[in-house]
Amino acid sequence: MASKIKKGDKVVVLTGRSKGQTGEVLSVNPSENRALVQGVNMVKRHQRPTQASQGGIVEKEAPIHISNIAMIDPKDNKATRVGFKTISGKKVRVAKRSGEALE
């Protein structure tokens, strides 16, 4: 089955402490239904110093469940659901809000 959210998509967070924030999807883990979104769901990690990097408290993104994010409609920059249509023999993701192709 084709995934509704892919790497590089612009998404908005619907629930949780990062609600309302937008960002680009950095990676998707379909087996766990989670996505890594740039600048969203930031957590602090205590890192031990290595030869390559200095130690300390590092802030980085944590994966967020796919059900808590929605695609941004390219027409009006609001959250939309994703559907699929066959356009000239090709399966294409479509924004349910405006009917515009997302590819």
C-alpha atoms as one frame of an Amber mdcrd trajectory, in Angstrom:
protein
   0.000   0.000   0.000   1.235   3.486  -0.832   2.026   5.650   2.190  -0.024
   8.797   2.736   2.872  10.722   4.287   6.327  10.666   2.737   9.755  12.191
   3.298   9.860  15.848   2.261   6.136  16.513   2.856   5.045  19.656   4.695
   2.915  18.666   7.689   1.154  20.238  10.684   0.876  18.674  14.172  -2.734
  18.103  15.260  -2.339  17.041  18.909   0.178  16.909  21.736   2.609  19.440
  23.136   3.771  20.446  19.631   0.201  21.150  18.449   0.004  23.720  15.651
   3.676  23.492  14.693   4.580  22.829  11.073   7.649  21.227   9.568   9.084
  18.997   6.891   9.094  15.218   7.269  12.710  14.051   7.633  11.973  10.316
   7.672   9.067   7.876   7.977   9.050   4.526   9.783   6.015   2.676   8.327
   6.430  -0.424  10.528   5.960   1.694  13.683   3.619   4.271  12.051   5.934
   7.096  13.108   7.521  10.063  11.356  10.394  12.401  12.210   9.373  16.036
  11.619  11.889  18.884  11.529  11.699  21.107  14.641   8.733  19.213  16.125
   8.563  17.059  19.305  11.977  18.233  20.513  13.548  16.209  23.354  16.753
  16.658  25.348  19.302  13.850  25.322  22.343  13.656  27.591  25.286  12.719
  25.397  28.613  11.302  26.517  31.630  13.018  24.958  33.383  11.105  22.166
  36.455  11.857  20.064  34.201  13.178  17.313  31.728  15.243  19.360  31.590
  17.168  22.585  29.313  15.854  25.338  26.451  17.700  26.977  22.712  18.071
  26.626  21.655  17.803  22.986  18.197  18.765  21.724  16.852  16.701  18.838
  13.600  15.598  17.210  11.785  12.496  18.434   9.452  10.480  16.183   5.758
  11.420  16.305   2.837   9.116  15.509   1.470   9.516  11.972  -2.105   9.860
  13.289  -1.064  13.096  15.055   0.128  14.871  11.904  -1.671  16.004   8.749
  -0.515  17.138   5.331  -0.659  20.844   4.504  -2.881  21.684   1.532  -0.779
  23.475  -1.106  -3.697  25.800  -1.974  -4.581  27.340   1.412  -1.851  26.059
   3.815  -4.353  24.289   6.090  -4.442  20.682   7.303  -5.925  18.179   4.886
  -6.468  14.453   4.630  -4.847  12.508   1.815  -6.650  10.454  -0.802  -5.566
   8.649  -3.947  -6.679   9.125  -7.553  -5.595   7.580 -10.820  -4.510  10.333
 -13.187  -3.526   9.169 -16.704  -2.790   5.645 -15.464  -0.696   6.769 -12.481
  -1.673   6.543  -8.795  -1.322  10.039  -7.305  -1.825  11.412  -3.783  -4.556
  14.068  -3.677  -5.533  16.620  -1.009  -9.106  15.899   0.110  -9.660  19.575
   0.994  -8.978  21.099  -2.433  -8.684  18.053  -4.712  -5.208  19.199  -5.784
  -2.468  16.647  -6.534   0.273  16.536  -3.873   3.076  15.136  -6.042
